[in-house]
Amino acid sequence: MLLRSRGLAAAVLFGAGAALSLSACGSDSLSKDSGSSSSQTVASATVDSALVAKLPEKVKTAKKIVVGTDASYAPSEFLAADGKTVEGFDVDLFKAVGQKFGVDVEFVPSSFDSIIAGTNTGKYDVGVSSFTINDKRKEQANMVSYYSAGTQWATAKGNPKKVSPDSACGLKVAVQTGTTQEQDDLPKKQAACKSAGKPAIVIQSYQGQDEATAAVATGKADAMLADSPVGAYAVQKSDGALMTVGDIYDSAPYGYVLPKTETDFAQAIADALKSLKADGTYDKVLSKWGVQSGGISDFAVNP
């Protein structure tokens, strides 16, 4: 299944009567939720000295973990109303991981398709951006499982185009660039349309998921597909303008991304997650953002 990316996207504001407005570089969008629950407090995690000893020297010296993230994927990671602060359930959870190591966590907004390369060159210590774990990515990086999500489709209220995930031929479909949905899911559906002699899917690929969502909200696209928590959150924040279509499918774990050379650090992060699960912090973070349905307990390196 997928997994996403985001960028400085077009703004979409949902007002009374689902009135919509779009701007090129707006500070508000479906992914920038001024009414989020980010102000709620999640209990701090306690430092684990055994885990601290397993930190790479670079992190020990800097006393912080630098994280690459594509901040356009609410509720996972997105820009707050100030246009600068990165928030979301991924952010809260990995900050709790940092607390187990006794270090700060710095989130650096990045394009989704540049994050794995950025970790391998040392630009980032870790990539945290709703990456679905798959064989291709495991060839490029170490991945630590921490959540499970599937693919969800969404369309305009009332489904005027009769969108179905199993019958998308001839539709204009928005998706985020570099995601599994764009690279694996839609190509298979496109091939099926060709084999059946049906019209091709018009694939609209956007740098940010917020842009893909905006395309559907404004009628530029007939439908979109994204990770299940992202699709559900976009619909929730659309003030009734959007609706989900079909069942969630192709569920798979999300994973933190680390360089192939950092297997020990990856295992230490998995151990930190196990500790957060045991003390209740993990479940509190997910419940805060309403995404507890994707919670897991089998945290592992390259599962």
ChimeraX commands (.cxc) that place a marker at each C-alpha (Angstrom):
marker #1 position 0.00,0.00,0.00 radius 0.5
marker #1 position 0.93,3.62,-0.08 radius 0.5
marker #1 position 2.56,6.14,1.70 radius 0.5
marker #1 position 2.74,9.65,1.22 radius 0.5
marker #1 position 4.31,12.97,1.08 radius 0.5
marker #1 position 3.41,16.58,1.37 radius 0.5
marker #1 position 4.52,20.00,0.43 radius 0.5
marker #1 position 3.50,23.63,0.49 radius 0.5
marker #1 position 0.11,22.98,-0.94 radius 0.5
marker #1 position -2.83,24.89,-2.21 radius 0.5
marker #1 position -5.09,26.09,0.56 radius 0.5
marker #1 position -8.58,24.78,1.00 radius 0.5
marker #1 position -10.98,26.42,3.39 radius 0.5
marker #1 position -14.31,24.81,4.18 radius 0.5
marker #1 position -16.84,27.34,5.35 radius 0.5
marker #1 position -20.57,27.38,5.85 radius 0.5
marker #1 position -22.43,25.47,3.20 radius 0.5
marker #1 position -19.15,23.80,2.17 radius 0.5
marker #1 position -18.05,26.92,0.29 radius 0.5
marker #1 position -14.55,26.45,-1.00 radius 0.5
marker #1 position -11.66,28.77,-1.79 radius 0.5
marker #1 position -8.26,27.94,-3.20 radius 0.5
marker #1 position -4.98,29.85,-3.16 radius 0.5
marker #1 position -1.51,29.01,-4.40 radius 0.5
marker #1 position 0.46,29.44,-1.20 radius 0.5
marker #1 position -2.10,29.63,1.56 radius 0.5
marker #1 position -1.27,28.94,5.20 radius 0.5
marker #1 position -4.50,27.03,5.79 radius 0.5
marker #1 position -5.56,23.71,4.29 radius 0.5
marker #1 position -7.13,20.41,5.15 radius 0.5
marker #1 position -3.69,19.42,6.38 radius 0.5
marker #1 position -3.27,22.51,8.53 radius 0.5
marker #1 position -5.97,22.10,11.11 radius 0.5
marker #1 position -6.39,25.14,13.33 radius 0.5
marker #1 position -8.89,23.17,15.35 radius 0.5
marker #1 position -6.76,20.12,16.01 radius 0.5
marker #1 position -6.34,18.51,19.38 radius 0.5
marker #1 position -2.62,19.25,19.45 radius 0.5
marker #1 position -2.98,21.50,22.47 radius 0.5
marker #1 position -4.05,18.55,24.60 radius 0.5
marker #1 position -1.33,17.21,26.82 radius 0.5
marker #1 position 0.08,13.72,26.40 radius 0.5
marker #1 position 1.95,12.37,29.39 radius 0.5
marker #1 position 5.73,12.66,29.09 radius 0.5
marker #1 position 7.79,9.51,28.84 radius 0.5
marker #1 position 10.61,8.81,31.28 radius 0.5
marker #1 position 14.24,8.46,30.25 radius 0.5
marker #1 position 15.57,4.89,29.95 radius 0.5
marker #1 position 19.31,4.86,30.65 radius 0.5
marker #1 position 19.76,1.52,28.88 radius 0.5
marker #1 position 18.33,3.03,25.70 radius 0.5
marker #1 position 20.42,6.19,26.04 radius 0.5
marker #1 position 23.56,4.03,25.88 radius 0.5
marker #1 position 22.49,2.74,22.46 radius 0.5
marker #1 position 22.29,6.16,20.79 radius 0.5
marker #1 position 24.71,6.87,17.91 radius 0.5
marker #1 position 27.55,9.19,18.91 radius 0.5
marker #1 position 26.25,11.88,16.54 radius 0.5
marker #1 position 22.94,11.99,18.40 radius 0.5
marker #1 position 24.59,11.84,21.82 radius 0.5
marker #1 position 26.79,14.81,20.93 radius 0.5
marker #1 position 23.99,16.89,19.45 radius 0.5
marker #1 position 21.54,15.81,22.16 radius 0.5
marker #1 position 18.81,15.71,19.57 radius 0.5
marker #1 position 17.40,13.52,16.80 radius 0.5
marker #1 position 16.93,15.36,13.49 radius 0.5
marker #1 position 13.84,14.05,11.71 radius 0.5
marker #1 position 12.90,14.49,8.06 radius 0.5
marker #1 position 9.13,14.70,7.56 radius 0.5
marker #1 position 6.67,15.70,4.85 radius 0.5
marker #1 position 4.39,17.98,6.84 radius 0.5
marker #1 position 1.25,17.79,4.68 radius 0.5
marker #1 position -0.28,14.52,5.87 radius 0.5
marker #1 position -2.81,15.23,8.59 radius 0.5
marker #1 position -3.37,13.76,11.09 radius 0.5
marker #1 position 0.03,12.07,10.88 radius 0.5
marker #1 position 2.25,15.11,10.36 radius 0.5
marker #1 position 1.22,18.55,9.17 radius 0.5
marker #1 position 1.84,22.25,9.69 radius 0.5
marker #1 position -0.09,23.98,12.45 radius 0.5
marker #1 position -1.99,27.23,11.90 radius 0.5
marker #1 position 1.25,29.20,12.34 radius 0.5
marker #1 position 2.59,27.62,9.14 radius 0.5
marker #1 position 5.80,26.57,10.90 radius 0.5
marker #1 position 5.13,24.11,13.71 radius 0.5
marker #1 position 4.91,20.45,12.70 radius 0.5
marker #1 position 2.28,18.51,14.62 radius 0.5
marker #1 position 0.30,15.29,14.41 radius 0.5
marker #1 position 0.21,11.82,15.93 radius 0.5
marker #1 position 3.52,10.85,14.29 radius 0.5
marker #1 position 5.09,13.93,15.84 radius 0.5
marker #1 position 3.75,13.32,19.33 radius 0.5
marker #1 position 4.71,9.66,19.25 radius 0.5
marker #1 position 8.27,10.18,18.06 radius 0.5
marker #1 position 8.77,13.01,20.55 radius 0.5
marker #1 position 7.86,10.44,23.22 radius 0.5
marker #1 position 10.49,8.12,21.69 radius 0.5
marker #1 position 12.99,10.96,22.02 radius 0.5
marker #1 position 12.05,11.36,25.67 radius 0.5
marker #1 position 12.94,7.71,26.29 radius 0.5
marker #1 position 16.42,8.55,24.98 radius 0.5
marker #1 position 16.61,11.81,26.91 radius 0.5
marker #1 position 17.13,13.93,23.77 radius 0.5
marker #1 position 15.20,16.57,21.88 radius 0.5
marker #1 position 13.57,15.88,18.52 radius 0.5
marker #1 position 13.77,18.40,15.66 radius 0.5
marker #1 position 11.29,17.95,12.80 radius 0.5
marker #1 position 12.50,19.31,9.46 radius 0.5
marker #1 position 9.81,19.69,6.75 radius 0.5
marker #1 position 10.99,17.95,3.57 radius 0.5
marker #1 position 9.59,16.56,0.34 radius 0.5
marker #1 position 8.40,13.01,0.89 radius 0.5
marker #1 position 10.43,11.48,-1.91 radius 0.5
marker #1 position 13.69,12.99,-0.58 radius 0.5
marker #1 position 13.54,11.70,2.99 radius 0.5
marker #1 position 15.03,8.21,2.59 radius 0.5
marker #1 position 17.95,9.63,0.62 radius 0.5
marker #1 position 18.32,12.33,3.28 radius 0.5
marker #1 position 18.68,9.77,6.06 radius 0.5
marker #1 position 21.28,7.83,4.07 radius 0.5
marker #1 position 23.39,10.95,3.50 radius 0.5
marker #1 position 23.18,11.98,7.15 radius 0.5
marker #1 position 20.99,15.02,6.57 radius 0.5
marker #1 position 18.41,13.43,8.88 radius 0.5
marker #1 position 18.94,10.90,11.65 radius 0.5
marker #1 position 15.48,9.41,11.12 radius 0.5
marker #1 position 12.62,9.77,8.65 radius 0.5
marker #1 position 9.14,9.97,10.22 radius 0.5
marker #1 position 6.53,10.47,7.53 radius 0.5
marker #1 position 3.94,7.67,7.42 radius 0.5
marker #1 position 6.17,5.43,5.30 radius 0.5
marker #1 position 4.54,2.12,4.52 radius 0.5
marker #1 position 7.02,-0.69,5.02 radius 0.5
marker #1 position 7.62,-2.63,1.81 radius 0.5
marker #1 position 10.44,-4.65,0.27 radius 0.5
marker #1 position 11.63,-1.81,-1.96 radius 0.5
marker #1 position 12.06,0.55,0.96 radius 0.5
marker #1 position 13.71,-2.10,3.12 radius 0.5
marker #1 position 16.36,-2.42,0.41 radius 0.5
marker #1 position 17.17,1.27,0.93 radius 0.5
marker #1 position 16.80,1.69,4.68 radius 0.5
marker #1 position 16.16,0.11,8.06 radius 0.5
marker #1 position 12.50,0.47,8.99 radius 0.5
marker #1 position 10.92,0.24,12.45 radius 0.5
marker #1 position 7.22,-0.65,12.53 radius 0.5
marker #1 position 4.97,1.49,14.75 radius 0.5
marker #1 position 1.46,1.64,13.24 radius 0.5
marker #1 position -0.78,-0.04,10.66 radius 0.5
marker #1 position -2.80,1.64,7.89 radius 0.5
marker #1 position -4.51,0.74,4.65 radius 0.5
marker #1 position -5.64,2.62,1.55 radius 0.5
marker #1 position -8.88,4.61,1.58 radius 0.5
marker #1 position -10.62,6.33,-1.34 radius 0.5
marker #1 position -12.60,9.57,-1.04 radius 0.5
marker #1 position -14.79,11.63,-3.34 radius 0.5
marker #1 position -17.26,14.52,-3.31 radius 0.5
marker #1 position -20.34,14.33,-1.10 radius 0.5
marker #1 position -23.01,12.11,-2.59 radius 0.5
marker #1 position -20.50,10.43,-4.92 radius 0.5
marker #1 position -21.83,12.16,-8.09 radius 0.5
marker #1 position -19.28,10.39,-10.32 radius 0.5
marker #1 position -20.20,6.96,-8.93 radius 0.5
marker #1 position -16.60,6.39,-7.84 radius 0.5
marker #1 position -15.60,2.87,-6.84 radius 0.5
marker #1 position -12.04,1.74,-5.99 radius 0.5
marker #1 position -12.70,-1.33,-8.13 radius 0.5
marker #1 position -13.94,0.67,-11.12 radius 0.5
marker #1 position -11.94,3.86,-11.60 radius 0.5
marker #1 position -11.51,3.68,-15.39 radius 0.5
marker #1 position -12.07,7.06,-17.04 radius 0.5
marker #1 position -12.02,8.98,-13.75 radius 0.5
marker #1 position -9.69,11.80,-12.73 radius 0.5
marker #1 position -7.91,10.51,-9.64 radius 0.5
marker #1 position -5.65,12.59,-7.37 radius 0.5
marker #1 position -2.75,11.04,-5.45 radius 0.5
marker #1 position 0.44,12.13,-3.76 radius 0.5
marker #1 position 3.72,11.77,-5.62 radius 0.5
marker #1 position 6.02,9.02,-4.40 radius 0.5
marker #1 position 3.40,7.09,-2.47 radius 0.5
marker #1 position 2.69,3.42,-2.78 radius 0.5
marker #1 position -0.74,4.37,-4.08 radius 0.5
marker #1 position 0.84,6.25,-6.96 radius 0.5
marker #1 position 3.62,3.78,-7.69 radius 0.5
marker #1 position 1.90,0.43,-7.08 radius 0.5
marker #1 position -1.85,0.70,-6.66 radius 0.5
marker #1 position -2.92,2.99,-9.51 radius 0.5
marker #1 position -0.60,1.41,-12.13 radius 0.5
marker #1 position -2.28,-1.96,-11.48 radius 0.5
marker #1 position -5.73,-0.43,-11.83 radius 0.5
marker #1 position -4.59,1.39,-14.96 radius 0.5
marker #1 position -3.38,-1.88,-16.50 radius 0.5
marker #1 position -6.71,-3.51,-15.70 radius 0.5
marker #1 position -8.56,-0.70,-17.49 radius 0.5
marker #1 position -6.37,-1.18,-20.56 radius 0.5
marker #1 position -6.87,-4.94,-20.57 radius 0.5
marker #1 position -10.62,-4.48,-20.36 radius 0.5
marker #1 position -10.63,-1.96,-23.21 radius 0.5
marker #1 position -11.95,0.76,-20.90 radius 0.5
marker #1 position -10.90,4.46,-20.74 radius 0.5
marker #1 position -7.66,5.14,-18.89 radius 0.5
marker #1 position -7.56,6.63,-15.41 radius 0.5
marker #1 position -6.44,10.27,-15.55 radius 0.5
marker #1 position -3.87,10.27,-12.74 radius 0.5
marker #1 position -3.21,13.64,-11.12 radius 0.5
marker #1 position -0.01,13.39,-9.07 radius 0.5
marker #1 position 0.64,16.11,-6.50 radius 0.5
marker #1 position 3.69,16.89,-4.39 radius 0.5
marker #1 position 1.52,17.19,-1.28 radius 0.5
marker #1 position -1.44,15.16,-0.06 radius 0.5
marker #1 position -3.14,18.43,0.87 radius 0.5
marker #1 position -3.01,19.40,-2.81 radius 0.5
marker #1 position -4.56,16.08,-3.82 radius 0.5
marker #1 position -7.35,16.60,-1.29 radius 0.5
marker #1 position -7.90,20.14,-2.55 radius 0.5
marker #1 position -8.24,18.84,-6.11 radius 0.5
marker #1 position -11.17,16.65,-5.10 radius 0.5
marker #1 position -12.75,19.32,-2.92 radius 0.5
marker #1 position -12.76,21.84,-5.77 radius 0.5
marker #1 position -13.88,19.40,-8.48 radius 0.5
marker #1 position -10.58,19.29,-10.33 radius 0.5
marker #1 position -10.38,15.55,-9.56 radius 0.5
marker #1 position -13.18,13.01,-9.19 radius 0.5
marker #1 position -11.55,11.06,-6.37 radius 0.5
marker #1 position -8.38,10.56,-4.36 radius 0.5
marker #1 position -6.75,7.69,-2.54 radius 0.5
marker #1 position -4.48,7.93,0.48 radius 0.5
marker #1 position -3.60,6.14,3.70 radius 0.5
marker #1 position -6.71,5.29,5.69 radius 0.5
marker #1 position -6.15,7.66,8.65 radius 0.5
marker #1 position -5.35,10.49,6.24 radius 0.5
marker #1 position -8.40,9.91,4.05 radius 0.5
marker #1 position -10.70,9.68,7.05 radius 0.5
marker #1 position -9.23,12.84,8.60 radius 0.5
marker #1 position -9.60,14.81,5.35 radius 0.5
marker #1 position -13.26,13.81,5.15 radius 0.5
marker #1 position -13.80,14.73,8.80 radius 0.5
marker #1 position -12.34,18.19,8.25 radius 0.5
marker #1 position -14.19,18.86,4.97 radius 0.5
marker #1 position -17.39,20.05,6.65 radius 0.5
marker #1 position -19.40,17.49,4.71 radius 0.5
marker #1 position -17.89,18.27,1.29 radius 0.5
marker #1 position -16.14,14.90,1.00 radius 0.5
marker #1 position -17.00,11.29,1.79 radius 0.5
marker #1 position -15.05,8.02,1.92 radius 0.5
marker #1 position -15.80,5.38,-0.71 radius 0.5
marker #1 position -15.32,1.63,-0.42 radius 0.5
marker #1 position -13.53,-0.40,2.24 radius 0.5
marker #1 position -10.00,0.07,3.52 radius 0.5
marker #1 position -7.67,-2.38,1.79 radius 0.5
marker #1 position -4.00,-3.43,1.63 radius 0.5
marker #1 position -3.29,-2.73,5.30 radius 0.5
marker #1 position 0.41,-2.65,6.13 radius 0.5
marker #1 position 2.67,-1.24,8.84 radius 0.5
marker #1 position 4.12,2.26,8.88 radius 0.5
marker #1 position 7.81,2.42,9.64 radius 0.5
marker #1 position 10.39,4.92,10.83 radius 0.5
marker #1 position 13.26,5.17,8.34 radius 0.5
marker #1 position 16.93,4.91,9.36 radius 0.5
marker #1 position 20.16,4.37,7.41 radius 0.5
marker #1 position 21.06,0.75,6.64 radius 0.5
marker #1 position 24.14,1.23,8.84 radius 0.5
marker #1 position 22.05,2.06,11.93 radius 0.5
marker #1 position 20.55,-1.33,12.78 radius 0.5
marker #1 position 21.37,-1.03,16.49 radius 0.5
marker #1 position 19.74,2.41,16.68 radius 0.5
marker #1 position 16.71,1.03,14.86 radius 0.5
marker #1 position 16.39,-1.78,17.39 radius 0.5
marker #1 position 16.73,0.72,20.24 radius 0.5
marker #1 position 13.82,2.71,18.78 radius 0.5
marker #1 position 11.75,-0.48,18.57 radius 0.5
marker #1 position 12.58,-1.12,22.23 radius 0.5
marker #1 position 11.58,2.46,23.10 radius 0.5
marker #1 position 8.21,1.89,21.42 radius 0.5
marker #1 position 7.71,-1.30,23.42 radius 0.5
marker #1 position 8.36,0.66,26.59 radius 0.5
marker #1 position 5.92,3.39,25.52 radius 0.5
marker #1 position 3.30,0.73,24.87 radius 0.5
marker #1 position 3.86,-0.82,28.29 radius 0.5
marker #1 position 3.56,2.47,30.18 radius 0.5
marker #1 position 0.46,3.59,28.29 radius 0.5
marker #1 position 2.02,6.56,26.47 radius 0.5
marker #1 position 1.67,4.93,23.03 radius 0.5
marker #1 position -2.07,4.41,23.39 radius 0.5
marker #1 position -2.58,7.90,24.83 radius 0.5
marker #1 position -0.96,9.50,21.79 radius 0.5
marker #1 position -3.07,7.53,19.33 radius 0.5
marker #1 position -6.26,8.19,21.28 radius 0.5
marker #1 position -5.49,11.91,21.37 radius 0.5
marker #1 position -5.60,11.99,17.56 radius 0.5
marker #1 position -8.41,9.46,17.15 radius 0.5
marker #1 position -6.23,6.94,15.28 radius 0.5
marker #1 position -6.10,4.17,17.85 radius 0.5
marker #1 position -7.63,1.66,15.42 radius 0.5
marker #1 position -4.24,1.35,13.72 radius 0.5
marker #1 position -2.26,0.71,16.88 radius 0.5
marker #1 position 0.09,-2.28,17.03 radius 0.5
marker #1 position 2.14,-4.06,19.70 radius 0.5
marker #1 position 4.66,-6.00,17.60 radius 0.5
marker #1 position 7.23,-3.23,17.04 radius 0.5
marker #1 position 10.13,-4.61,15.01 radius 0.5
marker #1 position 13.03,-3.75,12.71 radius 0.5
marker #1 position 12.35,-4.64,9.06 radius 0.5
marker #1 position 9.33,-6.87,9.77 radius 0.5
marker link #1:1,2 radius 0.2
marker link #1:2,3 radius 0.2
marker link #1:3,4 radius 0.2
marker link #1:4,5 radius 0.2
marker link #1:5,6 radius 0.2
marker link #1:6,7 radius 0.2
marker link #1:7,8 radius 0.2
marker link #1:8,9 radius 0.2
marker link #1:9,10 radius 0.2
marker link #1:10,11 radius 0.2
marker link #1:11,12 radius 0.2
marker link #1:12,13 radius 0.2
marker link #1:13,14 radius 0.2
marker link #1:14,15 radius 0.2
marker link #1:15,16 radius 0.2
marker link #1:16,17 radius 0.2
marker link #1:17,18 radius 0.2
marker link #1:18,19 radius 0.2
marker link #1:19,20 radius 0.2
marker link #1:20,21 radius 0.2
marker link #1:21,22 radius 0.2
marker link #1:22,23 radius 0.2
marker link #1:23,24 radius 0.2
marker link #1:24,25 radius 0.2
marker link #1:25,26 radius 0.2
marker link #1:26,27 radius 0.2
marker link #1:27,28 radius 0.2
marker link #1:28,29 radius 0.2
marker link #1:29,30 radius 0.2
marker link #1:30,31 radius 0.2
marker link #1:31,32 radius 0.2
marker link #1:32,33 radius 0.2
marker link #1:33,34 radius 0.2
marker link #1:34,35 radius 0.2
marker link #1:35,36 radius 0.2
marker link #1:36,37 radius 0.2
marker link #1:37,38 radius 0.2
marker link #1:38,39 radius 0.2
marker link #1:39,40 radius 0.2
marker link #1:40,41 radius 0.2
marker link #1:41,42 radius 0.2
marker link #1:42,43 radius 0.2
marker link #1:43,44 radius 0.2
marker link #1:44,45 radius 0.2
marker link #1:45,46 radius 0.2
marker link #1:46,47 radius 0.2
marker link #1:47,48 radius 0.2
marker link #1:48,49 radius 0.2
marker link #1:49,50 radius 0.2
marker link #1:50,51 radius 0.2
marker link #1:51,52 radius 0.2
marker link #1:52,53 radius 0.2
marker link #1:53,54 radius 0.2
marker link #1:54,55 radius 0.2
marker link #1:55,56 radius 0.2
marker link #1:56,57 radius 0.2
marker link #1:57,58 radius 0.2
marker link #1:58,59 radius 0.2
marker link #1:59,60 radius 0.2
marker link #1:60,61 radius 0.2
marker link #1:61,62 radius 0.2
marker link #1:62,63 radius 0.2
marker link #1:63,64 radius 0.2
marker link #1:64,65 radius 0.2
marker link #1:65,66 radius 0.2
marker link #1:66,67 radius 0.2
marker link #1:67,68 radius 0.2
marker link #1:68,69 radius 0.2
marker link #1:69,70 radius 0.2
marker link #1:70,71 radius 0.2
marker link #1:71,72 radius 0.2
marker link #1:72,73 radius 0.2
marker link #1:73,74 radius 0.2
marker link #1:74,75 radius 0.2
marker link #1:75,76 radius 0.2
marker link #1:76,77 radius 0.2
marker link #1:77,78 radius 0.2
marker link #1:78,79 radius 0.2
marker link #1:79,80 radius 0.2
marker link #1:80,81 radius 0.2
marker link #1:81,82 radius 0.2
marker link #1:82,83 radius 0.2
marker link #1:83,84 radius 0.2
marker link #1:84,85 radius 0.2
marker link #1:85,86 radius 0.2
marker link #1:86,87 radius 0.2
marker link #1:87,88 radius 0.2
marker link #1:88,89 radius 0.2
marker link #1:89,90 radius 0.2
marker link #1:90,91 radius 0.2
marker link #1:91,92 radius 0.2
marker link #1:92,93 radius 0.2
marker link #1:93,94 radius 0.2
marker link #1:94,95 radius 0.2
marker link #1:95,96 radius 0.2
marker link #1:96,97 radius 0.2
marker link #1:97,98 radius 0.2
marker link #1:98,99 radius 0.2
marker link #1:99,100 radius 0.2
marker link #1:100,101 radius 0.2
marker link #1:101,102 radius 0.2
marker link #1:102,103 radius 0.2
marker link #1:103,104 radius 0.2
marker link #1:104,105 radius 0.2
marker link #1:105,106 radius 0.2
marker link #1:106,107 radius 0.2
marker link #1:107,108 radius 0.2
marker link #1:108,109 radius 0.2
marker link #1:109,110 radius 0.2
marker link #1:110,111 radius 0.2
marker link #1:111,112 radius 0.2
marker link #1:112,113 radius 0.2
marker link #1:113,114 radius 0.2
marker link #1:114,115 radius 0.2
marker link #1:115,116 radius 0.2
marker link #1:116,117 radius 0.2
marker link #1:117,118 radius 0.2
marker link #1:118,119 radius 0.2
marker link #1:119,120 radius 0.2
marker link #1:120,121 radius 0.2
marker link #1:121,122 radius 0.2
marker link #1:122,123 radius 0.2
marker link #1:123,124 radius 0.2
marker link #1:124,125 radius 0.2
marker link #1:125,126 radius 0.2
marker link #1:126,127 radius 0.2
marker link #1:127,128 radius 0.2
marker link #1:128,129 radius 0.2
marker link #1:129,130 radius 0.2
marker link #1:130,131 radius 0.2
marker link #1:131,132 radius 0.2
marker link #1:132,133 radius 0.2
marker link #1:133,134 radius 0.2
marker link #1:134,135 radius 0.2
marker link #1:135,136 radius 0.2
marker link #1:136,137 radius 0.2
marker link #1:137,138 radius 0.2
marker link #1:138,139 radius 0.2
marker link #1:139,140 radius 0.2
marker link #1:140,141 radius 0.2
marker link #1:141,142 radius 0.2
marker link #1:142,143 radius 0.2
marker link #1:143,144 radius 0.2
marker link #1:144,145 radius 0.2
marker link #1:145,146 radius 0.2
marker link #1:146,147 radius 0.2
marker link #1:147,148 radius 0.2
marker link #1:148,149 radius 0.2
marker link #1:149,150 radius 0.2
marker link #1:150,151 radius 0.2
marker link #1:151,152 radius 0.2
marker link #1:152,153 radius 0.2
marker link #1:153,154 radius 0.2
marker link #1:154,155 radius 0.2
marker link #1:155,156 radius 0.2
marker link #1:156,157 radius 0.2
marker link #1:157,158 radius 0.2
marker link #1:158,159 radius 0.2
marker link #1:159,160 radius 0.2
marker link #1:160,161 radius 0.2
marker link #1:161,162 radius 0.2
marker link #1:162,163 radius 0.2
marker link #1:163,164 radius 0.2
marker link #1:164,165 radius 0.2
marker link #1:165,166 radius 0.2
marker link #1:166,167 radius 0.2
marker link #1:167,168 radius 0.2
marker link #1:168,169 radius 0.2
marker link #1:169,170 radius 0.2
marker link #1:170,171 radius 0.2
marker link #1:171,172 radius 0.2
marker link #1:172,173 radius 0.2
marker link #1:173,174 radius 0.2
marker link #1:174,175 radius 0.2
marker link #1:175,176 radius 0.2
marker link #1:176,177 radius 0.2
marker link #1:177,178 radius 0.2
marker link #1:178,179 radius 0.2
marker link #1:179,180 radius 0.2
marker link #1:180,181 radius 0.2
marker link #1:181,182 radius 0.2
marker link #1:182,183 radius 0.2
marker link #1:183,184 radius 0.2
marker link #1:184,185 radius 0.2
marker link #1:185,186 radius 0.2
marker link #1:186,187 radius 0.2
marker link #1:187,188 radius 0.2
marker link #1:188,189 radius 0.2
marker link #1:189,190 radius 0.2
marker link #1:190,191 radius 0.2
marker link #1:191,192 radius 0.2
marker link #1:192,193 radius 0.2
marker link #1:193,194 radius 0.2
marker link #1:194,195 radius 0.2
marker link #1:195,196 radius 0.2
marker link #1:196,197 radius 0.2
marker link #1:197,198 radius 0.2
marker link #1:198,199 radius 0.2
marker link #1:199,200 radius 0.2
marker link #1:200,201 radius 0.2
marker link #1:201,202 radius 0.2
marker link #1:202,203 radius 0.2
marker link #1:203,204 radius 0.2
marker link #1:204,205 radius 0.2
marker link #1:205,206 radius 0.2
marker link #1:206,207 radius 0.2
marker link #1:207,208 radius 0.2
marker link #1:208,209 radius 0.2
marker link #1:209,210 radius 0.2
marker link #1:210,211 radius 0.2
marker link #1:211,212 radius 0.2
marker link #1:212,213 radius 0.2
marker link #1:213,214 radius 0.2
marker link #1:214,215 radius 0.2
marker link #1:215,216 radius 0.2
marker link #1:216,217 radius 0.2
marker link #1:217,218 radius 0.2
marker link #1:218,219 radius 0.2
marker link #1:219,220 radius 0.2
marker link #1:220,221 radius 0.2
marker link #1:221,222 radius 0.2
marker link #1:222,223 radius 0.2
marker link #1:223,224 radius 0.2
marker link #1:224,225 radius 0.2
marker link #1:225,226 radius 0.2
marker link #1:226,227 radius 0.2
marker link #1:227,228 radius 0.2
marker link #1:228,229 radius 0.2
marker link #1:229,230 radius 0.2
marker link #1:230,231 radius 0.2
marker link #1:231,232 radius 0.2
marker link #1:232,233 radius 0.2
marker link #1:233,234 radius 0.2
marker link #1:234,235 radius 0.2
marker link #1:235,236 radius 0.2
marker link #1:236,237 radius 0.2
marker link #1:237,238 radius 0.2
marker link #1:238,239 radius 0.2
marker link #1:239,240 radius 0.2
marker link #1:240,241 radius 0.2
marker link #1:241,242 radius 0.2
marker link #1:242,243 radius 0.2
marker link #1:243,244 radius 0.2
marker link #1:244,245 radius 0.2
marker link #1:245,246 radius 0.2
marker link #1:246,247 radius 0.2
marker link #1:247,248 radius 0.2
marker link #1:248,249 radius 0.2
marker link #1:249,250 radius 0.2
marker link #1:250,251 radius 0.2
marker link #1:251,252 radius 0.2
marker link #1:252,253 radius 0.2
marker link #1:253,254 radius 0.2
marker link #1:254,255 radius 0.2
marker link #1:255,256 radius 0.2
marker link #1:256,257 radius 0.2
marker link #1:257,258 radius 0.2
marker link #1:258,259 radius 0.2
marker link #1:259,260 radius 0.2
marker link #1:260,261 radius 0.2
marker link #1:261,262 radius 0.2
marker link #1:262,263 radius 0.2
marker link #1:263,264 radius 0.2
marker link #1:264,265 radius 0.2
marker link #1:265,266 radius 0.2
marker link #1:266,267 radius 0.2
marker link #1:267,268 radius 0.2
marker link #1:268,269 radius 0.2
marker link #1:269,270 radius 0.2
marker link #1:270,271 radius 0.2
marker link #1:271,272 radius 0.2
marker link #1:272,273 radius 0.2
marker link #1:273,274 radius 0.2
marker link #1:274,275 radius 0.2
marker link #1:275,276 radius 0.2
marker link #1:276,277 radius 0.2
marker link #1:277,278 radius 0.2
marker link #1:278,279 radius 0.2
marker link #1:279,280 radius 0.2
marker link #1:280,281 radius 0.2
marker link #1:281,282 radius 0.2
marker link #1:282,283 radius 0.2
marker link #1:283,284 radius 0.2
marker link #1:284,285 radius 0.2
marker link #1:285,286 radius 0.2
marker link #1:286,287 radius 0.2
marker link #1:287,288 radius 0.2
marker link #1:288,289 radius 0.2
marker link #1:289,290 radius 0.2
marker link #1:290,291 radius 0.2
marker link #1:291,292 radius 0.2
marker link #1:292,293 radius 0.2
marker link #1:293,294 radius 0.2
marker link #1:294,295 radius 0.2
marker link #1:295,296 radius 0.2
marker link #1:296,297 radius 0.2
marker link #1:297,298 radius 0.2
marker link #1:298,299 radius 0.2
marker link #1:299,300 radius 0.2
marker link #1:300,301 radius 0.2
marker link #1:301,302 radius 0.2
marker link #1:302,303 radius 0.2
view
